[in-house]
Amino acid sequence: MVKSSLPIWLACWALAVASGIVFRPPLPVDETRYLAVAWEMWMRGDFIVPYLNGEPYHHKPPLLFWLMTAGWSVFGVNEWWPRLVAPFFAVATLWGSVRLASLLWPDDKVTAQLTPLLLVGTAFWAIFQTVTMFDMMLATFTVLALLGIITAWRDGGWSGWLLVGLAIGLGVLAKGPAILLHILPVALLAPWWGPRLSSGPDQPLVSWKQWYFRLFIAFLIGAAIALVWAIPAGIQGGEEYRNMIFWGQSAGRIVQSFDHARPFWWYLAVIPPLLLPWLLWPQLWQSLRSRFDIADGAFRVLIAWVIPAVFVFSLISGKQLHYLLPEFAAFALLFARVLSVQADTPVPKMSRALMASFFAVLCVLLLAFPHLSDFIKNPQRFELLNPYWGGALLIMVVLIWFLAGRSVTSAIKVVAVCMAGLILITHLVAKDKLAQTYDLKPIAMALKKYEDQGYALANFGTYHGQYQFLGRLKTPMAQMGIDHDITSAHIAATPKGVVVAYYYRSKMPEFPADAVPLEEFRFRDFSVKIWSIDLFRKYRKLGNRS
């Protein structure tokens, strides 16, 4: 009987997530921006059109914000609940990967037990499962859709397709039509993988015409779920908002990305480092060479899942690491399957050494960083890298060396636990510096103080909502310095106000040397100053700090 790995991978997930929530502030600008959108939705009582700083927010669909506000309705407005939403989807993905392994290889219980351990032990996944973003939701719905596709193949009924339709609809509400790029290739390539699927029918239990018809119906179900929100949102939000949610944030991003432009080959370069530390393990490479079989239908499912997605996302100019987060369950399934036959095989010393090398290298670097400040550009950026962290990593190296030798399964468990420990140690050692460097709450509370006193609030430059939730601000902030007319109009219409400005870009307000800000803070390496609107009224020229 295979011993369940549930307690271990669940504990690893819980440890990583708890340490992130307890010891790390919401990170600007992404996490604070999403909190701001949810906060404005809560204040407005409008759950159709999301808003950011008083303007319709078309960049993301509303599911994350709905879930945040739903939790507030139960627990009251707080910071911890919104930061648990994405991690809950992470644990759902871990569970879904177990179920998917059981469907792909019904007679192989070892693969199902190893898959979530390999996923939580992947450095990239371990980090992102603690971050409030949309991609973890997309990962869950991708796995859910694949469960539906494999179920539809095996039983020939409609239940699997209903699951696919639900996953598509929720995926669109989570992050738009990107869900289709992750799941459609698998469904469309069923003639390639289906007849080779172990312990499954040699041919579909329905005709291929019926298979693709049911896929189309699942697509319509998903579209209907999404349109239940999108149609009233498009009507209520106006023409510009409607054009953005139906075109600009979907096909528009494919035609011309708004940001994060990178070359075609970028994902091919970054994926291997994202799969550390497992790619350092000789056992994995040996197993891949001996166990990977293109004739195996389950392996073909994984290929149809990963390769088209990587190719399509490579064609899109805008690229981010987390865009491929839904594919990491596929990598874990692949690694688990090829390693499953060696589950009880002892791990040689050299393999343990190479596996431990990931933590050992980090240990050496972190111990050395304090002595390399003269050779590092912007050494203040590395102040978070406390040498004590390196000492703690040394303990993990020792643990891997002495505890990972009994079997491949033991090694995977030990590395997964060490990865969770790495996340915990990172937050413990860096928590004070993280608070000093990234916590915007002191600035937000200062702005709240002025708002309560009747001051109008403004931000010099583009405002991303970073103060809105943290300060529980109730009014939008004017954006100054972007357009002179807007600036002048705001000054003229604001007898009593304050302006907050970051001093890290070229276009900043210029005042005489004896001008004193109302308050001054530090954020990262920059100064953040709160000025009285009277100074802008007195000194109309807003020049460059060049």
Phi, psi and omega per residue, in radians:
M1 nan 2.302 -3.138
V2 -1.400 2.226 -3.141
K3 -1.287 2.333 -3.105
S4 -1.137 2.418 3.085
S5 -1.663 0.027 -3.075
L6 -0.914 -0.874 -3.108
P7 -1.021 -0.619 -3.075
I8 -1.281 -0.920 -3.081
W9 -1.217 -0.519 3.074
L10 -1.199 -0.694 3.094
A11 -1.149 -0.693 3.095
C12 -1.076 -0.780 3.105
W13 -1.074 -0.844 -3.081
A14 -1.096 -0.707 -3.127
L15 -1.127 -0.791 -3.138
A16 -1.125 -0.783 -3.089
V17 -1.182 -0.800 -3.129
A18 -1.062 -0.729 -3.131
S19 -1.137 -0.645 3.104
G20 -1.156 -0.732 -3.103
I21 -1.252 -0.715 -3.054
V22 -1.321 -0.718 -2.953
F23 -1.877 -0.068 -3.112
R24 -2.150 2.309 3.074
P25 -1.297 2.829 3.020
P26 -1.013 2.288 -3.027
L27 -1.490 2.248 3.008
P28 -1.421 2.573 0.095
V29 -1.798 -0.174 -3.009
D30 -1.194 -0.993 -3.083
E31 -1.091 -0.763 3.135
T32 -1.150 -0.579 3.106
R33 -1.168 -0.758 -3.127
Y34 -1.196 -0.607 3.027
L35 -1.106 -0.669 3.139
A36 -1.132 -0.733 3.129
V37 -1.107 -0.782 3.112
A38 -1.103 -0.709 3.137
W39 -1.097 -0.738 3.124
E40 -1.199 -0.639 3.054
M41 -1.064 -0.722 3.137
W42 -1.136 -0.803 -3.121
M43 -1.144 -0.710 -3.118
R44 -1.280 -0.476 -3.005
G45 1.205 0.353 -3.134
D46 -1.921 1.901 -3.068
F47 -1.834 0.251 3.120
I48 -1.688 -1.005 -3.128
V49 -1.845 2.038 3.047
P50 -1.214 2.587 3.104
Y51 -2.227 2.586 2.990
L52 -2.321 2.071 3.141
N53 0.955 0.715 3.058
G54 1.461 -0.023 -3.134
E55 -2.058 2.501 3.095
P56 -0.950 2.326 -3.092
Y57 -1.788 1.807 -3.022
H58 -1.718 -0.015 -3.019
H59 -1.261 -0.453 -3.109
K60 -2.464 2.571 3.032
P61 -1.185 3.069 -2.897
P62 -1.640 -0.045 -2.948
L63 -1.018 -0.813 3.129
L64 -1.022 -0.739 -3.120
F65 -1.218 -0.627 3.053
W66 -1.061 -0.795 -3.110
L67 -1.164 -0.640 3.075
M68 -1.081 -0.877 -3.105
T69 -1.200 -0.547 3.082
A70 -1.077 -0.738 3.091
G71 -1.129 -0.659 3.104
W72 -1.111 -0.597 3.130
S73 -1.151 -0.404 3.138
V74 -1.655 -0.829 -3.005
F75 -1.776 -0.043 -3.008
G76 1.450 2.857 -3.117
V77 -1.215 2.161 -3.127
N78 -2.668 2.979 -3.119
E79 -1.580 -0.533 -2.997
W80 -1.271 -0.642 -3.096
W81 -1.085 -0.879 3.136
P82 -0.987 -0.523 -3.120
R83 -1.428 -0.090 3.052
L84 -1.636 -0.272 -3.030
V85 -1.077 -0.975 3.141
A86 -1.064 -0.774 3.059
P87 -1.016 -0.596 3.077
F88 -1.114 -0.629 3.053
F89 -1.208 -0.563 3.081
A90 -1.083 -0.791 3.139
V91 -1.221 -0.547 3.047
A92 -1.134 -0.656 3.092
T93 -1.160 -0.700 3.086
L94 -1.053 -0.800 3.095
W95 -1.115 -0.753 3.135
G96 -1.082 -0.596 3.108
S97 -1.150 -0.590 3.058
V98 -1.121 -0.819 3.130
R99 -1.106 -0.682 -3.139
L100 -1.170 -0.703 3.072
A101 -1.058 -0.690 3.134
S102 -1.158 -0.557 3.098
L103 -1.345 -0.677 -3.109
L104 -1.260 -0.673 -3.126
W105 -2.298 1.362 -3.026
P106 -1.038 -0.488 -3.072
D107 -1.647 0.073 -3.079
D108 -2.058 1.618 -3.138
K109 -1.335 -0.422 -3.115
V110 -1.127 -0.752 3.122
T111 -1.009 -0.743 -3.141
A112 -1.108 -0.582 -3.138
Q113 -1.368 -0.545 -3.097
L114 -1.426 -0.503 -3.015
T115 -0.976 -0.937 -3.115
P116 -1.148 -0.518 3.092
L117 -1.142 -0.753 3.112
L118 -1.154 -0.567 -3.139
L119 -1.257 -0.850 3.141
V120 -1.229 -0.353 3.103
G121 -1.499 -0.088 3.063
T122 -1.395 2.210 -3.016
A123 -0.994 -0.793 -3.112
F124 -1.060 -0.808 3.125
W125 -1.137 -0.769 -3.109
A126 -1.003 -0.640 3.124
I127 -1.289 -0.868 -3.012
F128 -1.268 -0.323 3.099
Q129 -1.217 -0.202 3.121
T130 -1.726 -0.063 -2.996
V131 -1.798 2.373 3.129
T132 -1.413 1.658 3.094
M133 -2.502 3.113 -3.013
F134 -1.572 -0.363 -2.985
D135 -1.213 -0.488 3.100
M136 -1.207 -0.628 3.025
M137 -1.080 -0.734 3.127
L138 -1.099 -0.644 3.095
A139 -1.080 -0.739 3.121
T140 -1.089 -0.822 -3.096
F141 -1.236 -0.478 3.036
T142 -1.136 -0.844 3.101
V143 -1.085 -0.712 3.112
L144 -1.054 -0.765 3.118
A145 -1.105 -0.725 3.134
L146 -1.168 -0.622 3.010
L147 -1.022 -0.728 3.120
G148 -1.151 -0.722 -3.124
I149 -1.129 -0.800 3.137
I150 -1.163 -0.685 3.087
T151 -1.083 -0.757 3.124
A152 -1.071 -0.656 3.106
W153 -1.153 -0.748 -3.018
R154 -1.323 -0.615 -3.071
D155 -1.920 -0.205 3.090
G156 1.200 0.126 -3.112
G157 -1.659 -2.984 -3.088
W158 -1.632 -0.255 -3.047
S159 -1.041 -0.734 3.125
G160 -1.099 -0.711 -3.129
W161 -1.206 -0.587 3.050
L162 -1.109 -0.646 3.084
L163 -1.151 -0.707 3.091
V164 -1.081 -0.794 3.123
G165 -1.061 -0.738 3.101
L166 -1.092 -0.763 -3.139
A167 -1.111 -0.706 3.111
I168 -1.103 -0.833 -3.126
G169 -1.058 -0.817 3.141
L170 -1.210 -0.603 3.096
G171 -1.113 -0.698 3.082
V172 -1.132 -0.708 3.101
L173 -1.212 -0.357 3.109
A174 -1.466 -0.831 -3.087
K175 -2.650 0.538 3.039
G176 1.387 -2.929 -3.058
P177 -1.173 -0.029 3.127
A178 -0.975 -0.447 3.116
I179 -0.973 -0.583 -3.105
L180 -1.159 -0.570 3.134
L181 -1.164 -0.451 -3.105
H182 -1.516 -0.462 -2.988
I183 -2.043 -0.545 -3.060
L184 -1.051 -0.720 3.130
P185 -0.985 -0.674 3.133
V186 -1.107 -0.814 -3.136
A187 -1.144 -0.726 -3.099
L188 -1.209 -0.515 -3.096
L189 -1.645 0.328 3.132
A190 -0.954 -0.677 3.093
P191 -1.045 -0.397 -3.137
W192 -1.443 -0.729 -3.078
W193 -1.745 -0.533 -3.007
G194 -1.003 -0.914 -3.116
P195 -1.115 -0.270 3.139
R196 -1.759 0.077 -3.099
L197 -1.303 2.185 -3.108
S198 -1.118 2.522 3.117
S199 0.980 0.478 3.096
G200 -2.196 3.032 3.114
P201 -1.155 2.540 3.103
D202 -1.237 -0.433 3.107
Q203 -2.356 2.707 3.123
P204 -1.051 2.526 3.118
L205 -1.272 -0.127 2.978
V206 -2.195 2.869 3.092
S207 -1.178 2.793 3.113
W208 -1.090 -0.606 3.071
K209 -1.054 -0.746 3.112
Q210 -1.184 -0.652 3.119
W211 -1.007 -0.896 -3.108
Y212 -1.265 -0.507 3.034
F213 -1.126 -0.756 3.136
R214 -1.200 -0.597 3.027
L215 -1.063 -0.739 3.103
F216 -1.095 -0.708 3.096
I217 -1.113 -0.721 3.097
A218 -1.069 -0.703 3.079
F219 -1.067 -0.751 3.127
L220 -1.120 -0.671 3.093
I221 -1.074 -0.814 3.113
G222 -1.075 -0.757 3.127
A223 -1.093 -0.699 -3.138
A224 -1.106 -0.734 3.109
I225 -1.054 -0.785 -3.132
A226 -1.181 -0.669 -3.097
L227 -1.253 -0.395 3.051
V228 -0.988 -0.589 3.037
W229 -1.585 -0.796 -2.952
A230 -1.113 -0.678 -3.100
I231 -1.143 -0.959 3.103
P232 -1.110 -0.562 3.101
A233 -1.146 -0.723 3.114
G234 -1.131 -0.651 3.109
I235 -1.202 -0.820 -3.078
Q236 -1.268 -0.620 -3.046
G237 -1.377 -0.259 3.128
G238 1.647 3.057 -3.002
E239 -1.100 -0.827 -3.104
E240 -1.080 -0.807 3.120
Y241 -1.088 -0.742 3.137
R242 -1.072 -0.772 3.132
N243 -1.124 -0.622 -3.113
M244 -1.256 -0.740 -3.091
I245 -1.333 -0.436 -3.136
F246 -1.643 -0.324 -3.116
W247 -2.360 -0.976 -2.973
G248 -1.031 -0.655 -3.100
Q249 -1.657 0.145 3.105
S250 -2.199 -1.577 3.133
A251 -1.115 -0.590 3.132
G252 -1.025 -0.658 3.123
R253 -1.186 -0.541 3.127
I254 -1.288 -0.761 3.140
V255 -1.130 -0.793 -3.122
Q256 -2.650 1.917 3.141
S257 -1.194 2.563 3.136
F258 -1.418 -0.454 -2.997
D259 -2.837 3.046 3.050
H260 1.062 0.691 3.136
A261 -1.192 2.261 -3.139
R262 -2.537 2.789 -3.074
P263 -1.188 2.880 -3.081
F264 -0.986 -0.699 -3.008
W265 -1.449 0.051 -2.963
W266 -1.022 -0.799 -3.114
Y267 -1.112 -0.638 3.114
L268 -1.083 -0.526 3.137
A269 -1.393 -0.604 -3.006
V270 -1.643 -0.388 -3.092
I271 -1.061 -0.824 3.137
P272 -0.960 -0.829 3.083
P273 -1.075 -0.519 -3.139
L274 -1.233 -0.290 -3.137
L275 -1.670 0.161 3.046
L276 -1.224 2.619 0.108
P277 -1.579 0.017 -2.973
W278 -1.097 -0.578 -3.113
L279 -1.217 -0.164 3.067
L280 -1.493 -0.049 -2.974
W281 -1.665 2.011 3.133
P282 -1.003 -0.632 3.140
Q283 -1.003 -0.634 3.140
L284 -1.160 -0.823 3.139
W285 -1.115 -0.703 3.091
Q286 -1.089 -0.734 -3.129
S287 -1.196 -0.661 3.102
L288 -1.066 -0.732 -3.133
R289 -1.167 -0.657 -3.047
S290 -1.586 -0.482 -2.989
R291 -1.858 -0.407 -3.100
F292 -1.221 2.158 -3.075
D293 -2.289 1.926 -3.114
I294 -1.099 -0.332 3.110
A295 -1.349 -0.278 3.120
D296 -1.294 2.116 -3.106
G297 -1.058 -0.601 3.132
A298 -1.139 -0.707 3.055
F299 -1.110 -0.637 3.105
R300 -1.133 -0.624 3.046
V301 -1.013 -0.804 -3.127
L302 -1.125 -0.686 3.091
I303 -1.103 -0.791 3.126
A304 -1.140 -0.425 3.115
W305 -1.348 -0.775 -2.966
V306 -1.588 -0.916 -2.965
I307 -1.060 -0.887 3.128
P308 -1.062 -0.675 -3.130
A309 -1.112 -0.819 3.129
V310 -1.073 -0.724 -3.128
F311 -1.110 -0.849 -3.104
V312 -1.132 -0.796 3.127
F313 -1.136 -0.471 3.067
S314 -1.218 -0.544 3.118
L315 -1.235 -0.494 3.136
I316 -1.371 2.288 -3.049
S317 -1.129 -0.697 -3.141
G318 -1.337 2.087 -3.078
K319 -2.330 2.377 3.031
Q320 -2.364 2.656 -3.109
L321 -0.979 -0.767 -3.011
H322 -1.312 -0.129 3.122
Y323 -1.096 -0.496 -3.129
L324 -1.709 0.234 3.127
L325 -0.973 -0.666 3.113
P326 -1.072 -0.340 -3.131
E327 -1.481 -0.168 -3.054
F328 -1.263 -0.429 3.000
A329 -1.118 -0.603 3.103
A330 -1.136 -0.740 3.088
F331 -1.077 -0.733 3.134
A332 -1.113 -0.719 3.092
L333 -1.084 -0.754 3.121
L334 -1.083 -0.868 -3.119
F335 -1.087 -0.728 -3.119
A336 -1.116 -0.731 -3.115
R337 -1.130 -0.819 -3.082
V338 -1.257 -0.436 3.128
L339 -1.526 -0.271 -3.007
S340 -1.039 -0.618 -3.119
V341 -1.243 -0.301 3.105
Q342 -1.812 0.274 -3.000
A343 -0.943 -0.653 -3.102
D344 -1.762 0.145 -3.124
T345 -1.382 2.306 3.084
P346 -1.076 2.635 -3.130
V347 -1.719 2.083 3.138
P348 -1.073 2.774 -3.123
K349 -1.037 -0.739 -3.135
M350 -1.078 -0.696 3.112
S351 -1.147 -0.712 3.088
R352 -1.106 -0.690 -3.128
A353 -1.116 -0.753 3.140
L354 -1.191 -0.654 3.084
M355 -1.138 -0.720 3.124
A356 -1.234 -0.309 -3.069
S357 -1.087 -0.522 3.110
F358 -1.012 -0.863 3.132
F359 -1.291 -0.571 -3.135
A360 -1.143 -0.747 3.120
V361 -1.087 -0.778 3.079
L362 -1.042 -0.710 3.127
C363 -1.027 -0.871 -3.116
V364 -1.092 -0.792 -3.119
L365 -1.072 -0.764 -3.083
L366 -1.231 -0.579 3.057
L367 -1.229 -0.493 -3.070
A368 -1.545 -0.449 -3.031
F369 -0.929 -0.740 -3.131
P370 -1.046 -0.377 -3.103
H371 -1.714 0.064 -3.089
L372 -2.013 0.206 -3.033
S373 -1.024 -0.542 -3.116
D374 -1.262 -0.294 -3.079
F375 -1.860 0.014 -3.061
I376 -1.919 2.253 3.048
K377 -1.200 2.333 -3.101
N378 0.937 1.055 -3.088
P379 -1.040 -0.390 3.134
Q380 -1.103 -0.388 3.104
R381 -1.168 -0.316 -3.075
F382 -1.801 0.243 -3.137
E383 -1.146 -0.374 3.110
L384 -1.223 -0.333 -3.021
L385 -1.503 1.361 -3.123
N386 -1.263 2.349 -3.128
P387 -1.085 -0.445 3.095
Y388 -1.063 -0.522 3.056
W389 -1.069 -0.748 3.088
G390 -1.034 -0.707 3.076
G391 -1.089 -0.681 3.104
A392 -1.148 -0.655 3.103
L393 -1.135 -0.527 3.093
L394 -1.055 -0.630 3.084
I395 -1.075 -0.699 3.125
M396 -1.140 -0.668 3.082
V397 -1.025 -0.764 3.129
V398 -1.118 -0.753 3.128
L399 -1.045 -0.788 3.136
I400 -1.100 -0.706 -3.094
W401 -1.119 -0.734 -3.030
F402 -1.628 -0.434 -3.038
L403 -1.847 -0.288 -3.042
A404 -1.604 0.076 -3.035
G405 -1.502 -0.321 -3.026
R406 -1.136 -0.736 -3.112
S407 -2.840 2.886 3.063
V408 -1.047 -0.717 3.119
T409 -1.061 -0.777 3.109
S410 -1.066 -0.710 -3.136
A411 -1.101 -0.756 3.132
I412 -1.101 -0.734 3.130
K413 -1.115 -0.778 -3.112
V414 -1.116 -0.760 -3.139
V415 -1.141 -0.698 3.112
A416 -1.066 -0.759 3.112
V417 -1.140 -0.728 3.115
C418 -1.109 -0.634 3.115
M419 -1.139 -0.729 3.066
A420 -1.100 -0.694 3.072
G421 -1.108 -0.624 3.086
L422 -1.071 -0.769 3.111
I423 -1.095 -0.757 3.124
L424 -1.095 -0.854 -3.112
I425 -1.081 -0.702 3.107
T426 -0.969 -0.841 -3.111
H427 -1.247 -0.639 3.138
L428 -1.132 -0.824 -3.080
V429 -1.250 -0.635 -3.019
A430 -1.717 0.043 -2.978
K431 -1.033 -0.740 -3.134
D432 -1.150 -0.776 3.135
K433 -1.198 -0.627 3.068
L434 -1.061 -0.744 3.119
A435 -1.106 -0.780 3.137
Q436 -1.142 -0.587 -2.980
T437 -1.593 -0.660 -2.983
Y438 -2.103 -0.120 -3.095
D439 -1.418 1.961 3.136
L440 -1.594 0.046 -3.066
K441 -1.063 -0.733 3.117
P442 -1.013 -0.716 3.098
I443 -1.157 -0.768 -3.131
A444 -1.064 -0.716 -3.137
M445 -1.209 -0.578 3.054
A446 -1.120 -0.748 3.100
L447 -1.132 -0.633 3.091
K448 -1.085 -0.686 3.113
K449 -1.039 -0.781 3.134
Y450 -1.199 -0.668 3.110
E451 -1.079 -0.751 3.130
D452 -1.120 -0.432 3.112
Q453 -1.543 0.078 3.072
G454 1.599 0.182 3.117
Y455 -1.398 2.438 2.971
A456 -1.356 2.446 -3.074
L457 -1.840 2.471 3.092
A458 -2.490 2.673 3.086
N459 -2.074 2.285 3.108
F460 -1.478 1.846 -3.045
G461 1.936 -3.062 -3.142
T462 -1.219 2.289 -3.106
Y463 -1.802 2.231 -3.115
H464 -1.823 0.250 3.106
G465 1.345 0.266 -2.991
Q466 -1.173 -0.339 -3.141
Y467 -1.749 -0.228 -2.877
Q468 -1.085 -0.946 -3.131
F469 -1.350 -0.728 -3.080
L470 -1.029 -0.609 3.100
G471 -1.699 -0.009 -3.055
R472 0.909 0.775 -3.132
L473 -1.228 2.491 -3.038
K474 -1.881 -0.138 -3.129
T475 -2.189 2.584 3.076
P476 -1.123 2.729 3.088
M477 -1.780 2.300 3.060
A478 -1.169 2.578 3.092
Q479 -1.861 2.011 -3.092
M480 -1.895 2.774 3.031
G481 1.496 -0.169 3.105
I482 -1.449 -0.743 -3.135
D483 -2.356 2.218 -3.064
H484 -1.069 -0.654 3.133
D485 -1.108 -0.749 3.103
I486 -1.084 -0.744 3.136
T487 -1.063 -0.848 -3.126
S488 -1.096 -0.752 -3.138
A489 -1.083 -0.738 -3.134
H490 -1.145 -0.737 3.128
I491 -1.079 -0.758 -3.108
A492 -1.154 -0.589 -3.041
A493 -1.620 0.021 -3.025
T494 -2.130 1.656 3.102
P495 -1.268 -0.426 -3.049
K496 -2.441 1.857 -3.081
G497 -2.818 2.951 3.079
V498 -2.307 2.701 -3.141
V499 -2.249 2.263 3.091
V500 -1.832 2.413 -3.059
A501 -2.458 2.376 2.977
Y502 -1.487 2.385 3.113
Y503 -1.859 1.220 3.086
Y504 -2.475 -0.010 3.066
R505 -2.064 2.976 -3.029
S506 -1.238 -0.684 -3.069
K507 -1.563 1.707 -3.111
M508 -2.302 2.708 3.103
P509 -1.149 2.342 3.122
E510 -1.824 2.185 3.095
F511 -2.269 2.792 3.069
P512 -1.005 2.743 -3.058
A513 -1.053 -0.480 -3.112
D514 -1.514 0.016 3.100
A515 -1.254 2.287 -3.071
V516 -1.979 2.193 3.095
P517 -1.213 2.736 3.070
L518 -1.102 -0.744 3.099
E519 -2.606 2.694 3.131
E520 -2.413 2.419 -3.106
F521 -2.325 2.950 3.008
R522 -1.960 2.360 3.042
F523 -2.364 2.092 -2.999
R524 0.918 -2.134 3.134
D525 -1.770 0.242 -2.964
F526 -2.050 2.824 3.050
S527 -1.653 2.407 3.053
V528 -2.112 2.106 -3.061
K529 -2.089 2.469 3.025
I530 -1.845 2.063 -3.095
W531 -1.894 2.651 2.984
S532 -1.303 2.487 3.098
I533 -1.094 -0.395 3.132
D534 -1.060 -0.596 3.109
L535 -1.156 -0.658 3.084
F536 -1.191 -0.549 3.104
R537 -1.239 -0.624 -3.113
K538 -1.366 -0.710 -3.127
Y539 -1.987 1.576 -3.041
R540 -1.230 -0.444 -3.104
K541 -1.281 2.092 3.103
L542 -1.958 1.496 -3.032
G543 -1.622 -2.941 3.134
N544 -1.662 2.557 3.080
R545 -1.536 0.998 -3.094
S546 -1.829 nan nan
